[in-house]
Every structure is written in C-alpha cells, then in structure tokens.
Amino acid sequence: MKEIINLINSISGKYSNLLIFDDWVRVLALSISNSTELANCKIFQEREKDYFSIMKKYTEKEVTIFAKMFAKLIELFQKEINDYLGNIYMQCEMGNKRTGQFFTPFNLSGLCSEIIIDENDIKNNQVITLYEPSCGAGGMILAYAKVLKDKGVNYQRKIKAIAQDLDYRAVYMTYIQLSLCGIKAKVQQGDSLLNTEILEARRIFYTPAYKGIFI
C-alpha cells in the first residue's frame, strides 16, 4: 500500500492527491466494466467516453504510473484479501470529516463477520447472499470472504453480494476490489434509505464473476 501511496504522491502537485486517487479508481472501474461489455452497447460507449475524458488530463508518464498502481493492487490481492483501497484512502487522510466518512478498520469488519457467520450456512450447498447498503470500499464483504476462505470455504462460489452507496467513489472502490477477488456482486450507486432497486444502467456495475467471467 505504501508503494501505491508513494506513486500517488509522485504525480501530485498539478492535481491534489484526492483527485488523483478519484481519477485512478474511476478509470479502473470503467476499464474492468468495459472489459466484460459488448463494444457496440450504449453503456460501453458511455463508459469509454468517460474513461478518455479523465485520462486526457494526464501525461503518458502519469498514465504509466496509474498502470503501475493497478499492478501493485493486484499483487496485494494475490497475497491476501483486505480492504486495501479503503486503507489507502484513510492513510492519505482523504476521509471526509465534514460528512463523517470514515472506513471501518478491516480487523473490526473481520470480527463482525466471525460473529454473524452461521456454520450451517457454510455446510449446506446454498449460496449466501449479502446486502451492504453503505458499502464504503467493500470492506465488510471482503472481510466476510476472508473469513470463509480461512475456514476452507470457496467464497467465490459461496457468496453473491449486492452493494450500494451514495458516493460514486465508494461504488468504484467496492467494484474494483470485489472484481479482483472474484466475488459475484452487483454494485450500485444510490440512496439506500430511499431506494434499493436501481434501474439506471449507468449507476450499476456488475463484477466479472457476476457475469460468469473471472479476471
């Protein structure tokens, strides 16, 4: 994580760390999403346009640094499941004190998962459906997956999740991390107190695993 933070810092100046982080997670989410879409469909074209509108702000060298940061993130997930993006966000002091936006420490999310996991659900062949109405960076779902993995359960086959958040940044972070973990998930932007059923395609991101594709 420190290497990713250092890379963010290396291109800060023209833009703030928060804007660089936001642009990075946004283009990653758009890239992962479009890798599973048909090139002639409307949502692909909209997200492709959004992707290029962001990337044109950056030099070729800075774009290469974005790619390096993604490679480092993949390496982290290959070692262990964790809420890396949430940790990076908080370590860079990007948490929004005004709105009370602070991400739950991953060890606390793990403890909550240990408490709520039912051994009977693990033993049967049914899929466990998780709903996270304020997903942040997806830490609670990631922690649940890690606990299952530690118990010898194939969490990629066991879990199906619906994650929602009002903040698009949180949607992008959750989508990226659940995608890299191979978790079947529908991640959507919306106010969970007002609406849980999102109909607009542009506000919904389906992980590759949800579509039957693993990356």
CYANA upper distance limits for C-alpha pairs under 8 A (distance plus 0.5 A):
  1 MET  CA      5 ILE  CA      6.78
  1 MET  CA     72 LYS  CA      8.38
  1 MET  CA     73 LEU  CA      8.19
  1 MET  CA     76 LEU  CA      8.42
  1 MET  CA     84 TYR  CA      7.40
  1 MET  CA     88 ILE  CA      6.97
  2 LYS  CA      6 ASN  CA      6.61
  3 GLU  CA      7 LEU  CA      6.72
  3 GLU  CA     72 LYS  CA      8.16
  4 ILE  CA      8 ILE  CA      6.79
  4 ILE  CA     69 MET  CA      5.90
  4 ILE  CA     72 LYS  CA      7.31
  4 ILE  CA     73 LEU  CA      8.26
  5 ILE  CA      9 ASN  CA      6.72
  5 ILE  CA     88 ILE  CA      7.34
  5 ILE  CA     92 CYS  CA      7.84
  6 ASN  CA     10 SER  CA      6.59
  7 LEU  CA     11 ILE  CA      7.37
  7 LEU  CA     65 ILE  CA      7.24
  7 LEU  CA     69 MET  CA      7.46
  8 ILE  CA     12 SER  CA      6.90
  8 ILE  CA     17 ASN  CA      6.93
  8 ILE  CA     20 ILE  CA      7.34
  8 ILE  CA     21 PHE  CA      7.64
  9 ASN  CA     17 ASN  CA      7.16
 11 ILE  CA     15 TYR  CA      8.39
 11 ILE  CA     62 GLU  CA      7.21
 12 SER  CA     16 SER  CA      6.17
 12 SER  CA     17 ASN  CA      6.25
 12 SER  CA     20 ILE  CA      7.79
 15 TYR  CA     19 LEU  CA      6.78
 15 TYR  CA     20 ILE  CA      7.01
 16 SER  CA     20 ILE  CA      6.79
 17 ASN  CA     21 PHE  CA      6.55
 17 ASN  CA     92 CYS  CA      8.31
 18 LEU  CA     22 ASP  CA      6.52
 18 LEU  CA     94 MET  CA      6.79
 19 LEU  CA     23 ASP  CA      6.54
 20 ILE  CA     24 TRP  CA      6.53
 21 PHE  CA     25 VAL  CA      6.74
 22 ASP  CA     26 ARG  CA      6.54
 22 ASP  CA    169 ARG  CA      7.06
 23 ASP  CA     27 VAL  CA      6.63
 23 ASP  CA     54 ILE  CA      7.20
 24 TRP  CA     28 LEU  CA      6.70
 24 TRP  CA     66 PHE  CA      6.96
 25 VAL  CA     29 ALA  CA      6.59
 25 VAL  CA    169 ARG  CA      7.99
 25 VAL  CA    172 TYR  CA      6.56
 25 VAL  CA    173 MET  CA      6.74
 25 VAL  CA    176 ILE  CA      8.14
 26 ARG  CA     30 LEU  CA      6.68
 26 ARG  CA     51 TYR  CA      8.45
 26 ARG  CA    169 ARG  CA      7.82
 26 ARG  CA    172 TYR  CA      6.41
 27 VAL  CA     31 SER  CA      6.42
 27 VAL  CA     51 TYR  CA      6.09
 27 VAL  CA     54 ILE  CA      7.95
 27 VAL  CA     55 MET  CA      8.36
 28 LEU  CA     32 ILE  CA      6.64
 28 LEU  CA     70 PHE  CA      8.30
 28 LEU  CA    176 ILE  CA      7.49
 29 ALA  CA     33 SER  CA      6.57
 29 ALA  CA    172 TYR  CA      6.00
 29 ALA  CA    173 MET  CA      8.14
 29 ALA  CA    175 TYR  CA      7.08
 29 ALA  CA    176 ILE  CA      6.18
 30 LEU  CA     34 ASN  CA      6.56
 30 LEU  CA     47 ARG  CA      6.45
 30 LEU  CA     48 GLU  CA      7.83
 30 LEU  CA     51 TYR  CA      7.01
 31 SER  CA     35 SER  CA      6.61
 31 SER  CA     51 TYR  CA      8.15
 32 ILE  CA     36 THR  CA      7.60
 32 ILE  CA    176 ILE  CA      8.02
 32 ILE  CA    179 SER  CA      8.45
 32 ILE  CA    208 PRO  CA      8.30
 33 SER  CA     37 GLU  CA      7.24
 33 SER  CA    205 PHE  CA      7.28
 33 SER  CA    206 TYR  CA      7.72
 33 SER  CA    207 THR  CA      7.74
 33 SER  CA    208 PRO  CA      8.05
 34 ASN  CA     38 LEU  CA      8.19
 34 ASN  CA     39 ALA  CA      8.32
 34 ASN  CA     44 PHE  CA      6.16
 34 ASN  CA     47 ARG  CA      7.71
 34 ASN  CA     48 GLU  CA      7.91
 36 THR  CA    208 PRO  CA      6.99
 36 THR  CA    211 LYS  CA      8.46
 36 THR  CA    213 ILE  CA      8.25
 37 GLU  CA     41 CYS  CA      7.90
 37 GLU  CA     44 PHE  CA      6.56
 38 LEU  CA     44 PHE  CA      7.25
 39 ALA  CA     44 PHE  CA      6.34
 39 ALA  CA     45 GLN  CA      7.49
 40 ASN  CA     44 PHE  CA      7.48
 40 ASN  CA     45 GLN  CA      7.49
 41 CYS  CA     45 GLN  CA      7.00
 42 LYS  CA     46 GLU  CA      6.70
 43 ILE  CA     47 ARG  CA      6.62
 43 ILE  CA    201 ALA  CA      7.59
 43 ILE  CA    202 ARG  CA      7.05
 44 PHE  CA     48 GLU  CA      6.44
 45 GLN  CA     49 LYS  CA      6.63
 46 GLU  CA     50 ASP  CA      6.76
 47 ARG  CA     51 TYR  CA      6.53
 48 GLU  CA     52 PHE  CA      6.88
 49 LYS  CA     53 SER  CA      6.69
 50 ASP  CA     54 ILE  CA      6.98
 51 TYR  CA     55 MET  CA      6.80
 52 PHE  CA     56 LYS  CA      6.47
 53 SER  CA     57 LYS  CA      8.01
 54 ILE  CA     58 TYR  CA      8.41
 55 MET  CA     63 VAL  CA      7.74
 58 TYR  CA     62 GLU  CA      6.24
 58 TYR  CA     63 VAL  CA      6.75
 59 THR  CA     63 VAL  CA      6.72
 60 GLU  CA     64 THR  CA      6.81
 61 LYS  CA     65 ILE  CA      6.93
 62 GLU  CA     66 PHE  CA      6.90
 63 VAL  CA     67 ALA  CA      7.02
 64 THR  CA     68 LYS  CA      6.82
 65 ILE  CA     69 MET  CA      6.69
 66 PHE  CA     70 PHE  CA      6.91
 67 ALA  CA     71 ALA  CA      6.78
 68 LYS  CA     72 LYS  CA      6.74
 69 MET  CA     73 LEU  CA      6.78
 70 PHE  CA     74 ILE  CA      6.78
 71 ALA  CA     75 GLU  CA      6.80
 72 LYS  CA     76 LEU  CA      6.86
 73 LEU  CA     77 PHE  CA      7.02
 73 LEU  CA     84 TYR  CA      8.19
 74 ILE  CA     78 GLN  CA      6.76
 74 ILE  CA    180 LEU  CA      7.66
 75 GLU  CA     79 LYS  CA      7.10
 76 LEU  CA     80 GLU  CA      6.91
 76 LEU  CA     81 ILE  CA      8.37
 76 LEU  CA     84 TYR  CA      8.38
 77 PHE  CA     81 ILE  CA      6.01
 77 PHE  CA     82 ASN  CA      7.78
 77 PHE  CA    180 LEU  CA      7.67
 77 PHE  CA    181 CYS  CA      7.62
 81 ILE  CA    142 LEU  CA      7.17
 81 ILE  CA    143 ALA  CA      8.07
 81 ILE  CA    145 ALA  CA      8.43
 81 ILE  CA    146 LYS  CA      6.46
 81 ILE  CA    181 CYS  CA      7.97
 82 ASN  CA    106 PHE  CA      7.36
 82 ASN  CA    139 GLY  CA      7.83
 82 ASN  CA    142 LEU  CA      6.96
 82 ASN  CA    143 ALA  CA      7.48
 82 ASN  CA    146 LYS  CA      8.35
 83 ASP  CA     87 ASN  CA      6.74
 83 ASP  CA    106 PHE  CA      6.82
 83 ASP  CA    137 ALA  CA      7.42
 83 ASP  CA    138 GLY  CA      7.63
 83 ASP  CA    139 GLY  CA      5.65
 83 ASP  CA    142 LEU  CA      7.31
 83 ASP  CA    143 ALA  CA      8.47
 83 ASP  CA    177 GLN  CA      8.18
 84 TYR  CA     88 ILE  CA      6.62
 85 LEU  CA     89 TYR  CA      6.51
 85 LEU  CA    137 ALA  CA      7.14
 85 LEU  CA    173 MET  CA      6.98
 85 LEU  CA    177 GLN  CA      8.29
 86 GLY  CA     90 MET  CA      6.78
 86 GLY  CA    103 PHE  CA      6.79
 86 GLY  CA    136 GLY  CA      8.10
 86 GLY  CA    137 ALA  CA      5.90
 86 GLY  CA    139 GLY  CA      7.94
 86 GLY  CA    173 MET  CA      8.25
 87 ASN  CA     91 GLN  CA      6.43
 87 ASN  CA    103 PHE  CA      8.40
 87 ASN  CA    105 PRO  CA      8.43
 88 ILE  CA     92 CYS  CA      6.56
 89 TYR  CA     93 GLU  CA      7.09
 89 TYR  CA     94 MET  CA      6.04
 89 TYR  CA     95 GLY  CA      7.25
 90 MET  CA     94 MET  CA      6.21
 90 MET  CA     95 GLY  CA      6.12
 90 MET  CA    102 PHE  CA      7.94
 90 MET  CA    103 PHE  CA      7.82
 95 GLY  CA    100 GLY  CA      8.44
 95 GLY  CA    101 GLN  CA      6.16
 95 GLY  CA    102 PHE  CA      6.14
 95 GLY  CA    103 PHE  CA      8.41
 96 ASN  CA    100 GLY  CA      6.44
 96 ASN  CA    101 GLN  CA      5.40
 96 ASN  CA    102 PHE  CA      7.52
 97 LYS  CA    101 GLN  CA      6.69
 97 LYS  CA    102 PHE  CA      8.18
103 PHE  CA    136 GLY  CA      6.92
103 PHE  CA    137 ALA  CA      8.03
104 THR  CA    108 LEU  CA      7.33
104 THR  CA    109 SER  CA      7.14
104 THR  CA    139 GLY  CA      7.78
105 PRO  CA    109 SER  CA      6.99
106 PHE  CA    110 GLY  CA      6.63
106 PHE  CA    139 GLY  CA      6.87
106 PHE  CA    140 MET  CA      8.22
106 PHE  CA    143 ALA  CA      7.30
107 ASN  CA    111 LEU  CA      6.78
108 LEU  CA    112 CYS  CA      6.80
109 SER  CA    113 SER  CA      6.74
109 SER  CA    139 GLY  CA      7.21
109 SER  CA    140 MET  CA      5.79
109 SER  CA    143 ALA  CA      6.26
109 SER  CA    144 TYR  CA      8.35
110 GLY  CA    114 GLU  CA      6.72
110 GLY  CA    140 MET  CA      7.90
110 GLY  CA    143 ALA  CA      5.36
110 GLY  CA    144 TYR  CA      7.11
110 GLY  CA    146 LYS  CA      8.32
110 GLY  CA    147 VAL  CA      7.40
111 LEU  CA    115 ILE  CA      6.88
112 CYS  CA    116 ILE  CA      6.87
113 SER  CA    117 ILE  CA      6.45
113 SER  CA    140 MET  CA      7.95
113 SER  CA    143 ALA  CA      7.01
113 SER  CA    144 TYR  CA      5.62
113 SER  CA    147 VAL  CA      7.46
114 GLU  CA    144 TYR  CA      8.20
114 GLU  CA    147 VAL  CA      7.30
117 ILE  CA    121 ASP  CA      8.14
118 ASP  CA    122 ILE  CA      7.22
119 GLU  CA    123 LYS  CA      6.82
120 ASN  CA    124 ASN  CA      6.85
121 ASP  CA    125 ASN  CA      8.47
121 ASP  CA    126 GLN  CA      7.75
121 ASP  CA    128 ILE  CA      7.65
122 ILE  CA    153 VAL  CA      7.92
126 GLN  CA    158 LYS  CA      7.82
127 VAL  CA    157 ARG  CA      7.86
127 VAL  CA    158 LYS  CA      5.37
127 VAL  CA    159 ILE  CA      6.35
127 VAL  CA    160 LYS  CA      7.31
128 ILE  CA    158 LYS  CA      6.31
128 ILE  CA    159 ILE  CA      5.52
128 ILE  CA    160 LYS  CA      6.73
129 THR  CA    159 ILE  CA      6.49
129 THR  CA    160 LYS  CA      5.36
129 THR  CA    161 ALA  CA      6.08
129 THR  CA    162 ILE  CA      8.34
130 LEU  CA    141 ILE  CA      8.00
130 LEU  CA    159 ILE  CA      7.71
130 LEU  CA    160 LYS  CA      6.77
130 LEU  CA    161 ALA  CA      5.09
130 LEU  CA    162 ILE  CA      6.76
131 TYR  CA    161 ALA  CA      6.30
131 TYR  CA    162 ILE  CA      5.36
131 TYR  CA    163 ALA  CA      6.41
132 GLU  CA    140 MET  CA      8.30
132 GLU  CA    141 ILE  CA      8.11
132 GLU  CA    161 ALA  CA      8.18
132 GLU  CA    162 ILE  CA      6.79
132 GLU  CA    163 ALA  CA      5.21
132 GLU  CA    164 GLN  CA      6.75
133 PRO  CA    163 ALA  CA      6.49
133 PRO  CA    164 GLN  CA      5.44
133 PRO  CA    165 ASP  CA      6.84
133 PRO  CA    192 SER  CA      6.14
134 SER  CA    163 ALA  CA      7.76
134 SER  CA    164 GLN  CA      6.21
134 SER  CA    165 ASP  CA      5.35
134 SER  CA    166 LEU  CA      8.07
134 SER  CA    192 SER  CA      7.84
135 CYS  CA    139 GLY  CA      7.80
135 CYS  CA    140 MET  CA      7.94
135 CYS  CA    163 ALA  CA      6.20
135 CYS  CA    164 GLN  CA      6.24
135 CYS  CA    165 ASP  CA      6.15
135 CYS  CA    170 ALA  CA      7.41
135 CYS  CA    171 VAL  CA      8.06
135 CYS  CA    174 THR  CA      7.52
136 GLY  CA    165 ASP  CA      7.28
136 GLY  CA    170 ALA  CA      5.35
136 GLY  CA    171 VAL  CA      7.85
136 GLY  CA    173 MET  CA      8.21
136 GLY  CA    174 THR  CA      7.41
137 ALA  CA    170 ALA  CA      5.71
137 ALA  CA    171 VAL  CA      7.69
137 ALA  CA    172 TYR  CA      8.43
137 ALA  CA    173 MET  CA      5.45
137 ALA  CA    174 THR  CA      4.96
137 ALA  CA    177 GLN  CA      8.22
138 GLY  CA    142 LEU  CA      6.65
138 GLY  CA    163 ALA  CA      8.07
138 GLY  CA    170 ALA  CA      8.38
138 GLY  CA    173 MET  CA      7.73
138 GLY  CA    174 THR  CA      4.96
138 GLY  CA    175 TYR  CA      8.32
138 GLY  CA    177 GLN  CA      7.70
138 GLY  CA    178 LEU  CA      7.76
139 GLY  CA    143 ALA  CA      6.46
139 GLY  CA    174 THR  CA      8.38
140 MET  CA    144 TYR  CA      6.72
141 ILE  CA    145 ALA  CA      6.72
141 ILE  CA    161 ALA  CA      8.20
142 LEU  CA    146 LYS  CA      6.67
142 LEU  CA    178 LEU  CA      7.71
143 ALA  CA    147 VAL  CA      6.73
144 TYR  CA    148 LEU  CA      6.84
145 ALA  CA    149 LYS  CA      6.65
145 ALA  CA    155 TYR  CA      6.02
145 ALA  CA    156 GLN  CA      8.49
145 ALA  CA    159 ILE  CA      8.06
146 LYS  CA    150 ASP  CA      6.58
146 LYS  CA    155 TYR  CA      8.40
147 VAL  CA    151 LYS  CA      6.82
148 LEU  CA    152 GLY  CA      6.98
148 LEU  CA    153 VAL  CA      5.62
148 LEU  CA    154 ASN  CA      7.65
148 LEU  CA    155 TYR  CA      6.41
149 LYS  CA    153 VAL  CA      5.56
149 LYS  CA    154 ASN  CA      6.69
149 LYS  CA    155 TYR  CA      6.58
153 VAL  CA    158 LYS  CA      8.17
154 ASN  CA    158 LYS  CA      6.75
155 TYR  CA    159 ILE  CA      6.14
155 TYR  CA    183 ILE  CA      8.03
156 GLN  CA    181 CYS  CA      8.28
156 GLN  CA    182 GLY  CA      6.39
156 GLN  CA    183 ILE  CA      5.71
156 GLN  CA    184 LYS  CA      7.54
159 ILE  CA    183 ILE  CA      7.24
159 ILE  CA    184 LYS  CA      7.19
160 LYS  CA    183 ILE  CA      7.43
160 LYS  CA    184 LYS  CA      5.48
160 LYS  CA    185 ALA  CA      6.25
160 LYS  CA    210 TYR  CA      8.46
161 ALA  CA    183 ILE  CA      8.22
161 ALA  CA    184 LYS  CA      6.77
161 ALA  CA    185 ALA  CA      5.02
161 ALA  CA    186 LYS  CA      6.89
162 ILE  CA    185 ALA  CA      6.08
162 ILE  CA    186 LYS  CA      5.40
162 ILE  CA    187 VAL  CA      6.44
162 ILE  CA    188 GLN  CA      8.37
163 ALA  CA    171 VAL  CA      8.45
163 ALA  CA    174 THR  CA      8.30
163 ALA  CA    185 ALA  CA      7.70
163 ALA  CA    186 LYS  CA      6.78
163 ALA  CA    187 VAL  CA      5.22
163 ALA  CA    188 GLN  CA      6.82
164 GLN  CA    171 VAL  CA      7.39
164 GLN  CA    187 VAL  CA      6.26
164 GLN  CA    188 GLN  CA      5.37
164 GLN  CA    189 GLN  CA      6.13
164 GLN  CA    190 GLY  CA      6.85
164 GLN  CA    191 ASP  CA      8.30
164 GLN  CA    192 SER  CA      7.41
165 ASP  CA    170 ALA  CA      6.92
165 ASP  CA    171 VAL  CA      6.61
165 ASP  CA    188 GLN  CA      7.29
165 ASP  CA    189 GLN  CA      5.77
165 ASP  CA    190 GLY  CA      6.20
165 ASP  CA    191 ASP  CA      7.08
165 ASP  CA    192 SER  CA      7.60
166 LEU  CA    170 ALA  CA      8.38
166 LEU  CA    189 GLN  CA      6.00
166 LEU  CA    190 GLY  CA      5.26
166 LEU  CA    191 ASP  CA      5.64
166 LEU  CA    192 SER  CA      8.07
167 ASP  CA    171 VAL  CA      7.07
167 ASP  CA    189 GLN  CA      7.32
167 ASP  CA    190 GLY  CA      8.36
168 TYR  CA    172 TYR  CA      6.72
168 TYR  CA    189 GLN  CA      6.63
169 ARG  CA    173 MET  CA      6.75
170 ALA  CA    174 THR  CA      6.53
171 VAL  CA    175 TYR  CA      6.50
171 VAL  CA    187 VAL  CA      6.80
171 VAL  CA    188 GLN  CA      6.88
171 VAL  CA    189 GLN  CA      6.72
172 TYR  CA    176 ILE  CA      6.64
173 MET  CA    177 GLN  CA      6.77
174 THR  CA    178 LEU  CA      6.50
174 THR  CA    187 VAL  CA      7.76
175 TYR  CA    179 SER  CA      6.41
175 TYR  CA    185 ALA  CA      8.43
175 TYR  CA    187 VAL  CA      6.56
175 TYR  CA    205 PHE  CA      7.37
175 TYR  CA    206 TYR  CA      8.24
175 TYR  CA    207 THR  CA      7.10
176 ILE  CA    180 LEU  CA      6.71
177 GLN  CA    181 CYS  CA      6.79
178 LEU  CA    182 GLY  CA      6.76
178 LEU  CA    183 ILE  CA      5.77
178 LEU  CA    184 LYS  CA      8.14
178 LEU  CA    185 ALA  CA      7.60
178 LEU  CA    207 THR  CA      7.54
179 SER  CA    183 ILE  CA      6.57
179 SER  CA    184 LYS  CA      8.29
179 SER  CA    185 ALA  CA      8.50
179 SER  CA    207 THR  CA      5.59
179 SER  CA    208 PRO  CA      6.74
179 SER  CA    209 ALA  CA      7.45
179 SER  CA    215 ILE  CA      8.17
180 LEU  CA    215 ILE  CA      7.47
182 GLY  CA    207 THR  CA      8.28
182 GLY  CA    208 PRO  CA      7.88
182 GLY  CA    209 ALA  CA      5.93
182 GLY  CA    214 PHE  CA      6.63
182 GLY  CA    215 ILE  CA      7.81
183 ILE  CA    207 THR  CA      7.70
183 ILE  CA    209 ALA  CA      6.37
183 ILE  CA    210 TYR  CA      7.71
184 LYS  CA    206 TYR  CA      8.40
184 LYS  CA    207 THR  CA      6.59
184 LYS  CA    208 PRO  CA      7.93
184 LYS  CA    209 ALA  CA      5.32
184 LYS  CA    210 TYR  CA      4.56
184 LYS  CA    211 LYS  CA      8.26
185 ALA  CA    206 TYR  CA      6.53
185 ALA  CA    207 THR  CA      6.04
185 ALA  CA    209 ALA  CA      7.99
185 ALA  CA    210 TYR  CA      6.14
186 LYS  CA    204 ILE  CA      7.42
186 LYS  CA    205 PHE  CA      6.42
186 LYS  CA    206 TYR  CA      5.19
186 LYS  CA    207 THR  CA      7.05
186 LYS  CA    210 TYR  CA      7.78
187 VAL  CA    204 ILE  CA      6.34
187 VAL  CA    205 PHE  CA      5.59
187 VAL  CA    206 TYR  CA      6.74
187 VAL  CA    207 THR  CA      8.29
188 GLN  CA    198 ILE  CA      7.63
188 GLN  CA    203 ARG  CA      6.05
188 GLN  CA    204 ILE  CA      4.88
188 GLN  CA    205 PHE  CA      6.59
189 GLN  CA    198 ILE  CA      8.34
189 GLN  CA    203 ARG  CA      5.78
189 GLN  CA    204 ILE  CA      7.14
190 GLY  CA    195 ASN  CA      7.40
190 GLY  CA    196 THR  CA      7.91
190 GLY  CA    198 ILE  CA      7.68
190 GLY  CA    203 ARG  CA      8.26
191 ASP  CA    195 ASN  CA      6.38
191 ASP  CA    196 THR  CA      7.92
192 SER  CA    196 THR  CA      5.94
198 ILE  CA    203 ARG  CA      7.89
198 ILE  CA    204 ILE  CA      7.90
200 GLU  CA    204 ILE  CA      7.57
206 TYR  CA    210 TYR  CA      6.57
206 TYR  CA    211 LYS  CA      7.53
207 THR  CA    211 LYS  CA      7.24
208 PRO  CA    212 GLY  CA      6.79
208 PRO  CA    213 ILE  CA      5.21
208 PRO  CA    214 PHE  CA      6.28
208 PRO  CA    215 ILE  CA      7.53
209 ALA  CA    213 ILE  CA      5.32
209 ALA  CA    214 PHE  CA      5.80
